[in-house]
Amino acid sequence: MEIIQYLVDNFSTSENSTIAIITICVVIYLCVKLLKWIVLHRGDIKSFFDNMYTRRQVREEMVEKINTSYDVGQQSLNEIQTMQNNYVGYREQSLEIQKQLTDMLNILTEKTKVATEKSDNLSNMVLGIRNALIEIMNDRITQKCNYYSGMGGIPENELGDFQRMFDVYKDIGGNHGLEARFEKTKAELPLIPTRKMEE
């Protein structure tokens, strides 16, 4: 409206008042058209400004999220740095414990090896003693069988000892070849009563 007032004041006295009136009419016409256009497109204009406001809010939220993410990332980096600093100490401690465990395992392996060798030696010794005992008992039972055959019978008071001797021989792993001879001697030879032996 100030423009119209300016045109009226300046051009009303001059010789170009016709031009001034035409200019005023054109300006009024353009103002009316602009107002119509604004009224007609007010929804679009409102939508434009709403969208602009929404975009601004979204941008502010994004900036806030980026800042929050940056802070979280920075905190994570600080925690990782702390863990790395602690890791060196933990790693050295872990290596020391691992070395101690390896040393203990080596000592245990060596002691187990020595114990196994001693056990093998002891087993061989026991096996040797067992085999020698089997041979001695085999010889002793064979002598008894020959003795009783020569006597023509088995003394009644010696039958229990003779049976126990053979049972021990069998329990320690004596062979079955002697068993046939033992059973044959018992079956074929009669028992000699103890009184008859004293006569």
C-alpha positions, 0 to 999 in steps of 0.5 A: 500500500505504501507503493500506491501512496508513493505513486499517487503523491509523485505522479498526480501533479506531473504530466505523466499522470496517465502513466501513473494511473495505469501503473497503479491499476497494474499494481492493484491488478497484480496484488489482487492476482497474487492474493487470489493465487495465495488463497487458491494455493493456501493448502499447498503453501501451508503444506510447503511450510509444514514440510519445511518444518518437518524436514527441519525437525527430522534434521535436528533429530538426525543431528541429535542421533549422530551426536549420540552415536558419536558419543556412544562410539567414543565411549566404546573406543575408550572402553576398547582402549582400556581393554587393550591396556588391560589385555597386555597385563592379562596376556602376560599373566595368561602366558605365565600360567600357561608356562607353569601348566606346561611345566607341570604337565611335563613333570607329570608326564616324566613321573608317569613315564618313570612310574610306568617303567617301574610298573612294567619292571615290577610286572615282569618281576612278578611274572618271572616269580609266578613262572618260577613258582609254577615250575617249582610246583609242577616239579613238586606235584610230579614228584608227589605223583611218582612217589605215591605211584611207587608206594602203591597209594596215597596216604590218607593224611596227605591227600588234603595237602596234595589237593591244596598244592594242586589247587594253588598250582592251578590258581596261579595259572599252571597248565592243564597237562599236569591236571590229567596226571594229578586226576589219574593219580588220584583216581587209580591209586587207593587211599592208604589209611594212616594206621597202615602207614604206621605198621 
